[in-house]
């Protein structure tokens, strides 16, 4: 599995094409090296190259979905939740962390491949990020 070609989207009942130019698809398929924090069959987590907090790790599905509303299967969402927990453990985020996603450019999404940001390592109270 992975973002290397077309796959059947059971929710839409159509063939979904992966984005061959997507940087996150290339990271997921190990075409582009990154600092991997966690990986399983469905998702991969890696450190952000432009961190917005002392800990800033991205969790992405290996298959290409534009954003959280793009018919992401429940199994993949569950794998992402598990990966977030694994990232928090690996990064020592025992006092808490923030997990967020953006949908669309107006929300700050710069790579149009669904991803979750795991942020922590400092207090992230309201209005601080």
VEXNU-47054 format. One record per residue (C-alpha): residue number from 1; residue in three letters; x, y, z. Coordinates in nm, 2 decimals. Layout:
N
+------+-------+--------+--------+--------+
! pati ! timar !      X !      Y !      Z !
+------+-------+--------+--------+--------+
!  NUM !   ALA !      X !      Y !      Z !
...
+------+-------+--------+--------+--------+
***
This chain:
129
+------+-------+--------+--------+--------+
! pati ! timar !      X !      Y !      Z !
+------+-------+--------+--------+--------+
!    1 !   UNK !   0.00 !   0.00 !   0.00 !
!    2 !   UNK !   0.11 !   0.36 !  -0.02 !
!    3 !   UNK !   0.09 !   0.66 !  -0.24 !
!    4 !   UNK !   0.24 !   0.51 !  -0.55 !
!    5 !   UNK !  -0.06 !   0.48 !  -0.78 !
!    6 !   UNK !  -0.43 !   0.46 !  -0.82 !
!    7 !   UNK !  -0.64 !   0.29 !  -0.55 !
!    8 !   UNK !  -1.01 !   0.21 !  -0.52 !
!    9 !   UNK !  -1.19 !   0.45 !  -0.29 !
!   10 !   UNK !  -1.48 !   0.24 !  -0.14 !
!   11 !   UNK !  -1.65 !   0.55 !   0.01 !
!   12 !   UNK !  -1.68 !   0.72 !  -0.33 !
!   13 !   UNK !  -1.70 !   0.40 !  -0.53 !
!   14 !   UNK !  -1.45 !   0.53 !  -0.78 !
!   15 !   UNK !  -1.08 !   0.51 !  -0.87 !
!   16 !   UNK !  -0.88 !   0.77 !  -0.67 !
!   17 !   UNK !  -0.55 !   0.88 !  -0.81 !
!   18 !   UNK !  -0.26 !   0.97 !  -0.58 !
!   19 !   UNK !  -0.08 !   1.29 !  -0.64 !
!   20 !   UNK !   0.26 !   1.20 !  -0.80 !
!   21 !   UNK !   0.38 !   1.56 !  -0.73 !
!   22 !   UNK !   0.28 !   1.56 !  -0.36 !
!   23 !   UNK !   0.58 !   1.60 !  -0.13 !
!   24 !   UNK !   0.41 !   1.40 !   0.15 !
!   25 !   UNK !   0.33 !   1.11 !  -0.09 !
!   26 !   UNK !   0.70 !   1.11 !  -0.17 !
!   27 !   UNK !   0.79 !   1.11 !   0.20 !
!   28 !   UNK !   0.54 !   0.83 !   0.27 !
!   29 !   UNK !   0.69 !   0.61 !  -0.01 !
!   30 !   UNK !   1.05 !   0.70 !   0.11 !
!   31 !   UNK !   1.14 !   0.88 !  -0.21 !
!   32 !   UNK !   1.23 !   1.18 !   0.00 !
!   33 !   UNK !   1.42 !   1.12 !   0.32 !
!   34 !   UNK !   1.29 !   1.25 !   0.65 !
!   35 !   UNK !   1.33 !   1.20 !   1.02 !
!   36 !   UNK !   1.08 !   0.92 !   1.08 !
!   37 !   UNK !   0.93 !   0.91 !   1.43 !
!   38 !   UNK !   0.67 !   0.63 !   1.37 !
!   39 !   UNK !   0.55 !   0.42 !   1.08 !
!   40 !   UNK !   0.30 !   0.14 !   1.02 !
!   41 !   UNK !   0.12 !   0.00 !   0.71 !
!   42 !   UNK !  -0.13 !   0.30 !   0.69 !
!   43 !   UNK !   0.05 !   0.60 !   0.83 !
!   44 !   UNK !   0.39 !   0.76 !   0.88 !
!   45 !   UNK !   0.50 !   1.03 !   1.12 !
!   46 !   UNK !   0.80 !   1.26 !   1.07 !
!   47 !   UNK !   0.95 !   1.57 !   1.21 !
!   48 !   UNK !   0.84 !   1.90 !   1.05 !
!   49 !   UNK !   1.12 !   2.09 !   0.87 !
!   50 !   UNK !   0.98 !   2.42 !   0.99 !
!   51 !   UNK !   0.88 !   2.35 !   1.35 !
!   52 !   UNK !   0.64 !   2.59 !   1.52 !
!   53 !   UNK !   0.71 !   2.44 !   1.86 !
!   54 !   UNK !   1.00 !   2.25 !   2.02 !
!   55 !   UNK !   0.83 !   1.93 !   1.92 !
!   56 !   UNK !   0.65 !   1.95 !   1.58 !
!   57 !   UNK !   0.58 !   1.61 !   1.41 !
!   58 !   UNK !   0.35 !   1.55 !   1.12 !
!   59 !   UNK !   0.13 !   1.23 !   1.10 !
!   60 !   UNK !   0.01 !   1.15 !   0.75 !
!   61 !   UNK !  -0.18 !   0.87 !   0.58 !
!   62 !   UNK !   0.03 !   0.68 !   0.33 !
!   63 !   UNK !  -0.25 !   0.71 !   0.08 !
!   64 !   UNK !  -0.33 !   1.06 !  -0.06 !
!   65 !   UNK !  -0.63 !   1.24 !   0.08 !
!   66 !   UNK !  -0.66 !   1.62 !   0.03 !
!   67 !   UNK !  -0.78 !   1.69 !   0.38 !
!   68 !   UNK !  -0.98 !   1.55 !   0.67 !
!   69 !   UNK !  -1.31 !   1.57 !   0.48 !
!   70 !   UNK !  -1.18 !   1.37 !   0.18 !
!   71 !   UNK !  -1.33 !   1.04 !   0.27 !
!   72 !   UNK !  -1.05 !   0.91 !   0.49 !
!   73 !   UNK !  -1.14 !   0.56 !   0.60 !
!   74 !   UNK !  -1.21 !   0.50 !   0.97 !
!   75 !   UNK !  -0.92 !   0.25 !   0.98 !
!   76 !   UNK !  -0.68 !   0.52 !   0.86 !
!   77 !   UNK !  -0.81 !   0.77 !   1.11 !
!   78 !   UNK !  -0.77 !   0.51 !   1.39 !
!   79 !   UNK !  -0.41 !   0.45 !   1.27 !
!   80 !   UNK !  -0.34 !   0.82 !   1.28 !
!   81 !   UNK !  -0.48 !   0.84 !   1.64 !
!   82 !   UNK !  -0.25 !   0.55 !   1.74 !
!   83 !   UNK !   0.05 !   0.72 !   1.57 !
!   84 !   UNK !  -0.02 !   1.05 !   1.75 !
!   85 !   UNK !   0.00 !   0.86 !   2.08 !
!   86 !   UNK !   0.32 !   0.69 !   1.97 !
!   87 !   UNK !   0.47 !   1.02 !   1.87 !
!   88 !   UNK !   0.38 !   1.18 !   2.21 !
!   89 !   UNK !   0.55 !   0.89 !   2.39 !
!   90 !   UNK !   0.86 !   0.90 !   2.17 !
!   91 !   UNK !   0.89 !   1.27 !   2.21 !
!   92 !   UNK !   0.83 !   1.27 !   2.59 !
!   93 !   UNK !   0.52 !   1.48 !   2.58 !
!   94 !   UNK !   0.40 !   1.37 !   2.92 !
!   95 !   UNK !   0.26 !   1.71 !   3.02 !
!   96 !   UNK !   0.04 !   1.74 !   2.71 !
!   97 !   UNK !   0.05 !   1.83 !   2.35 !
!   98 !   UNK !  -0.17 !   1.97 !   2.07 !
!   99 !   UNK !  -0.29 !   1.77 !   1.77 !
!  100 !   UNK !  -0.44 !   1.98 !   1.49 !
!  101 !   UNK !  -0.53 !   1.96 !   1.13 !
!  102 !   UNK !  -0.60 !   2.24 !   0.88 !
!  103 !   UNK !  -0.84 !   2.22 !   0.59 !
!  104 !   UNK !  -0.77 !   2.44 !   0.29 !
!  105 !   UNK !  -0.54 !   2.73 !   0.23 !
!  106 !   UNK !  -0.75 !   2.98 !   0.43 !
!  107 !   UNK !  -0.69 !   2.76 !   0.74 !
!  108 !   UNK !  -0.32 !   2.75 !   0.68 !
!  109 !   UNK !  -0.29 !   2.41 !   0.50 !
!  110 !   UNK !   0.02 !   2.45 !   0.28 !
!  111 !   UNK !   0.05 !   2.08 !   0.16 !
!  112 !   UNK !  -0.28 !   1.95 !   0.02 !
!  113 !   UNK !  -0.23 !   1.60 !   0.17 !
!  114 !   UNK !  -0.42 !   1.53 !   0.49 !
!  115 !   UNK !  -0.19 !   1.56 !   0.79 !
!  116 !   UNK !  -0.21 !   1.61 !   1.17 !
!  117 !   UNK !   0.04 !   1.83 !   1.35 !
!  118 !   UNK !   0.16 !   1.71 !   1.69 !
!  119 !   UNK !   0.30 !   2.01 !   1.88 !
!  120 !   UNK !   0.44 !   2.03 !   2.22 !
!  121 !   UNK !   0.75 !   2.07 !   2.43 !
!  122 !   UNK !   0.63 !   2.40 !   2.58 !
!  123 !   UNK !   0.31 !   2.54 !   2.72 !
!  124 !   UNK !   0.06 !   2.59 !   2.43 !
!  125 !   UNK !  -0.22 !   2.77 !   2.62 !
!  126 !   UNK !  -0.49 !   2.95 !   2.44 !
!  127 !   UNK !  -0.36 !   3.22 !   2.21 !
!  128 !   UNK !   0.00 !   3.10 !   2.22 !
!  129 !   UNK !   0.00 !   2.92 !   1.89 !
+------+-------+--------+--------+--------+
***
